[in-house]
C-alpha cells in the first residue's frame, strides 16, 4: 500500500501542574526571570479584574460579562508574543492579550456596559474590536494577513477563537485562504472543553483541534495553555515563521473554562462538579507561582503588595467607567450606516421623541 502523506501534531509542555519542569530542555523565555515575573503579574492583574467585573455584573452595574478565569496564561502569552504593529482579532474574552496590547480595562467595562465607545479603544488602533459572532474574526485576520503579504510588510495577524469556533465555516475558510496564499496568519484555538454547553467530544471527531489546519497546508501545534512557558514558546515559533514568510499556523491551547460561559450562563446544568474540581488542579496561576517561587523570583510579600496594587488600579478603572456620562439613546442608530435608511431614521425620531417625554 502506498502512503500519500503522514502528519504529526507536536505537543508543547514545559511545566507540570505543580510548576516543576517536565524535561531538561526549557525554552529561552525560561532564562528571562524578569520577563516571566512581569507576565505573571499581568496574569494576576487579569484575575483581579475578572473577579471585580463579575461583581459589577452581579450588582447590576455591568451587562452580561464573559469571564476569562483559567485562561490567563494563554491570553497573556498571546498578547505578549506580538509586536505593536501586528494585528489582533479577538473574540470576546481575551482581556489578558488586549491589556498587553494597550487596551484599557475601562474599555472592556464600557463595552460590556452597553457603550460601544469601549470598542473604540485608542491603543492599538489597528486591532479589531470584540467579535461576538463566532469565528468571523478569523476571516478578518486572514484578510489582514494577506494585505501584509501583498504590501511586503513584516507583520502578523493573530486571531483567537474557542473550541466551538473551530467548527465554524469561517474558521475553515480562514485556514484555506491562509494556506493558499502562504499568508502570515496565526489562528489560536483556545480549547477550554466547552462551546457554551456543548462538550468537546460532541463538536468534532478530530483527534486534535490543531490538526484542522493540516487540510489547508498550515503549520499545526498543540500547547498546554496553562503553561505560560509553553504558550510563549508556541507563539514565538509560529509568529517567527509567519514573519519570515513561511506561512500560517493553527495553535490549539489546552485549558479549561473555570467560570460559566458568561454571567448569563449556569454551567452547573451541564458540567459535573468533579470535572470542574479536577480542572482547578491545572489552574495556570499556582503553576507559574510555584515555578517563580522555586527560583527565588517571587514570594508571598511581593504577591500581597502586587494584589493590593492590582485592586487599587482596577478600582480606578471601574470608577472611570462608572463616571463616564451615558450617551443619549439615539446613538444606537448613529454608527450603523453612512446614510441611515428611512425605516431606521423613523425609529430614531420616535426614540428621540420618547426620550423628550
C-alpha positions in Angstrom: 0.0 0.0 0.0 1.3 3.4 -0.9 1.0 6.3 1.6 0.2 9.8 0.1 1.2 11.7 3.3 1.8 11.4 7.0 1.3 14.1 9.7 2.1 14.6 13.3 0.9 17.2 15.8 3.6 18.3 18.2 2.6 18.9 21.8 4.4 21.6 23.9 4.5 21.4 27.7 7.4 22.5 29.9 5.9 22.8 33.4 3.6 20.2 35.0 0.6 21.4 37.1 2.8 21.7 40.2 5.2 24.0 38.4 8.0 21.5 38.0 9.9 21.2 34.7 8.8 18.1 32.7 12.2 17.9 31.0 15.6 19.5 30.8 15.2 21.4 27.6 13.3 24.6 28.7 12.7 27.3 26.1 14.7 30.5 26.0 12.0 32.5 27.8 12.7 30.4 30.9 16.0 32.2 31.4 14.4 35.6 31.4 13.3 35.7 35.1 12.4 39.4 35.0 10.2 38.9 32.0 8.4 36.0 33.5 7.7 37.9 36.7 6.1 40.7 34.7 4.0 38.3 32.7 2.9 36.6 35.9 2.0 39.9 37.4 -0.1 40.6 34.4 -1.9 37.3 34.9 -2.7 38.2 38.5 -4.0 41.6 37.3 -6.3 40.0 34.8 -7.7 37.6 37.5 -8.3 40.6 39.9 -10.0 42.5 37.1 -12.1 39.5 36.2 -13.4 39.0 39.7 -14.3 42.6 40.1 -16.1 42.7 36.7 -18.2 39.8 37.7 -19.1 41.5 41.0 -20.1 44.6 39.0 -22.4 42.5 36.9 -23.9 40.8 39.9 -24.7 44.2 41.4 -26.4 45.5 38.3 -23.6 47.9 37.2 -22.5 45.9 34.2 -24.3 43.9 31.5 -23.6 40.3 30.6 -19.9 39.6 31.0 -17.7 36.8 29.6 -15.2 35.8 32.3 -11.6 34.7 31.4 -11.0 32.7 34.6 -8.5 29.9 33.9 -7.3 31.4 30.5 -4.8 33.9 31.9 -1.6 32.1 30.8 -2.9 31.6 27.3 -4.3 35.1 26.8 -1.3 37.0 28.4 1.1 34.8 26.4 -0.6 35.5 23.1 -0.6 39.3 23.7 3.0 39.3 25.0 4.2 37.5 21.9 3.0 40.1 19.4 4.7 43.3 18.1 2.8 46.6 18.4 2.4 46.8 14.6 0.9 43.3 14.3 -2.9 43.0 14.3 -5.1 41.2 16.8 -8.6 39.9 16.1 -10.1 38.8 19.4 -13.4 37.1 20.2 -14.9 38.4 23.4 -12.9 37.3 26.5 -9.2 37.7 25.6 -8.6 40.6 28.1 -5.2 39.5 29.1 -4.0 39.7 25.4 -5.6 43.0 24.9 -4.3 44.6 28.1 -0.8 43.6 26.9 -1.5 45.5 23.7 -2.7 48.7 25.4 -6.5 48.3 25.7 -7.6 49.8 29.0 -9.8 47.9 31.5 -12.3 50.7 31.4 -12.8 50.0 27.7 -13.7 46.4 28.5 -16.2 47.6 31.1 -17.7 50.2 28.8 -18.3 47.5 26.1 -20.0 45.1 28.5 -21.9 48.0 30.0 -23.5 48.6 26.6 -21.4 51.5 25.4 -19.9 51.0 22.0 -17.2 53.6 22.8 -15.5 50.8 24.7 -14.9 49.1 21.3 -13.2 52.2 20.0 -10.1 51.7 22.1 -7.3 54.2 21.3 -4.4 51.7 21.6 -3.9 49.7 19.5 -5.8 51.4 16.7 -5.2 48.7 14.1 -6.6 45.8 16.2 -10.1 44.6 15.5 -13.0 45.2 18.0 -14.6 42.4 20.1 -16.4 39.9 18.0 -19.4 38.0 19.4 -20.4 36.3 16.1 -18.5 33.1 16.4 -15.2 32.9 14.4 -15.9 35.7 11.9 -12.8 37.3 13.4 -10.7 34.5 11.9 -11.7 35.7 8.4 -10.9 39.3 9.3 -7.5 38.3 10.5 -6.9 36.2 7.4 -7.7 39.2 5.2 -5.3 41.4 7.2 -2.6 38.8 6.9 -3.0 38.7 3.1 -2.7 42.5 3.0 0.6 42.3 4.9 2.0 39.9 2.4 0.8 41.9 -0.6 2.4 45.1 0.9 5.6 43.2 1.8 5.2 44.2 5.5 6.8 42.1 8.2 3.6 42.0 10.2 1.5 39.1 11.5 -2.3 38.8 12.1 -3.4 36.8 15.1 -7.0 35.6 15.8 -8.4 33.8 18.7 -11.5 31.5 18.8 -12.8 28.8 21.1 -13.1 25.1 20.5 -16.6 25.6 19.3 -15.4 28.3 16.9 -13.1 25.9 15.2 -16.2 24.1 13.9 -17.4 27.1 12.0 -17.1 27.6 8.3 -15.4 31.0 8.9 -12.6 29.2 10.7 -12.1 26.7 7.8 -12.2 29.5 5.2 -9.5 31.4 7.1 -7.4 28.3 7.1 -7.9 27.7 3.4 -7.1 31.3 2.3 -4.0 31.5 4.6 -2.7 28.2 3.2 -3.4 29.1 -0.4 -1.6 32.5 -0.1 1.0 31.5 2.4 0.0 34.5 4.5 1.3 35.4 8.0 -1.8 34.3 10.0 -1.7 32.7 13.4 -5.1 31.1 14.4 -5.2 30.4 18.2 -7.9 27.9 19.2 -8.5 28.1 23.0 -9.8 24.7 23.8 -11.5 25.1 27.1 -13.6 22.0 26.8 -16.9 23.5 26.2 -18.7 25.5 23.5 -21.2 27.0 26.0 -23.0 23.8 26.9 -21.7 21.6 24.1 -18.7 19.4 25.2 -15.6 19.0 23.0 -16.4 15.4 22.3 -19.8 16.3 20.7 -18.3 19.0 18.5 -15.9 17.1 16.2 -14.4 13.7 15.5 -10.9 15.2 15.1 -8.3 13.8 17.4 -7.0 17.3 18.0 -8.3 20.7 17.0 -4.8 21.7 15.9 -4.9 19.2 13.0 -7.8 21.1 11.4 -5.1 23.3 9.9 -3.4 20.4 8.0 -6.1 20.4 5.3 -5.2 24.0 4.4 -1.4 23.4 4.5 -0.8 25.3 7.7 1.7 24.5 10.4 -0.1 22.9 13.4 0.8 22.8 17.1 -0.9 21.8 20.3 0.2 23.6 23.5 -0.6 23.2 27.2 -2.4 26.5 27.6 -2.0 26.5 31.4 1.8 26.5 31.0 3.0 30.1 30.3 6.4 28.8 29.1 4.7 26.6 26.5 2.4 29.3 25.4 5.2 31.8 24.9 7.3 29.2 23.0 4.5 28.1 20.8 3.6 31.6 19.9 7.3 32.5 19.3 7.7 29.7 16.8 4.5 30.4 14.9 4.9 34.2 14.8 8.6 33.9 13.8 7.8 31.6 10.8 4.9 33.8 9.8 7.1 36.9 9.8 9.7 35.1 7.7 7.2 34.4 5.0 6.9 30.7 5.8 3.1 30.8 6.2 0.4 30.5 8.8 -0.2 28.3 11.8 -3.0 26.8 13.9 -2.2 26.5 17.6 -4.5 24.7 19.9 -4.2 25.8 23.5 -5.4 23.2 26.0 -7.0 24.9 29.0 -10.4 25.0 30.8 -13.1 27.5 31.4 -13.3 27.7 35.2 -16.2 30.1 35.2 -19.6 29.9 33.5 -19.5 30.7 29.8 -20.8 34.2 30.7 -22.6 35.7 33.6 -25.9 34.8 31.8 -25.0 31.1 31.9 -25.2 28.5 34.7 -22.6 25.8 33.9 -23.8 23.6 36.8 -26.7 22.5 34.5 -24.3 20.7 32.1 -20.9 20.2 33.8 -20.1 17.8 36.6 -18.7 19.2 39.8 -15.9 16.6 39.8 -14.8 17.8 36.3 -14.5 21.4 37.4 -12.8 20.4 40.6 -10.2 18.4 38.6 -9.7 21.4 36.3 -8.8 23.6 39.2 -5.7 21.3 39.8 -4.4 22.5 36.5 -5.0 26.2 37.2 -2.3 28.3 35.5 -1.8 30.6 38.4 -0.4 28.2 41.0 1.8 26.6 38.3 3.6 29.8 37.4 3.7 31.0 41.0 5.4 27.8 42.1 7.9 27.9 39.3 8.9 31.5 40.1 9.0 30.9 43.9 11.3 27.9 43.4 13.7 30.1 41.6 13.6 32.8 44.3 12.0 35.2 41.8 8.7 35.6 43.7 7.4 35.4 47.3 4.3 36.0 49.4 5.3 39.5 50.3 5.6 40.5 46.6 2.3 38.9 45.8 0.5 40.6 48.7 1.8 44.0 47.6 1.0 43.4 44.0 -2.5 42.2 44.8 -3.2 45.4 46.7 -1.8 47.4 43.8 -4.0 45.5 41.3 -7.1 46.1 43.4 -6.3 49.8 43.5 -5.7 50.0 39.8 -8.9 48.1 38.9 -10.9 50.3 41.2 -9.6 53.3 39.4 -10.7 51.8 36.1 -14.1 50.9 37.5 -14.6 54.4 38.7 -13.6 55.8 35.3 -16.2 53.5 33.7 -19.0 54.4 36.3 -18.3 58.1 36.0 -18.4 58.2 32.2 -21.5 60.1 31.1 -24.1 57.9 29.5 -24.7 58.6 25.8 -28.2 59.5 24.5 -30.2 56.5 23.5 -30.3 57.5 19.8 -26.6 56.8 19.3 -27.6 53.1 18.8 -28.6 54.2 15.3 -25.7 56.5 14.6 -22.9 54.1 13.8 -24.7 51.6 11.6 -24.8 53.3 8.2 -23.2 56.2 6.5 -26.7 57.2 5.5 -29.5 55.9 7.7 -32.3 54.0 5.8 -35.7 55.6 6.0 -37.2 53.0 8.3 -34.4 53.3 10.9 -34.5 57.1 10.6 -38.1 56.9 11.5 -37.4 54.7 14.5 -34.6 57.1 15.6 -37.0 60.0 15.5 -39.5 58.1 17.6 -36.8 57.3 20.2 -35.8 60.9 20.5 -39.4 62.0 20.9 -39.9 59.3 23.6 -36.8 60.5 25.4 -38.1 64.1 25.5 -41.3 62.9 27.0 
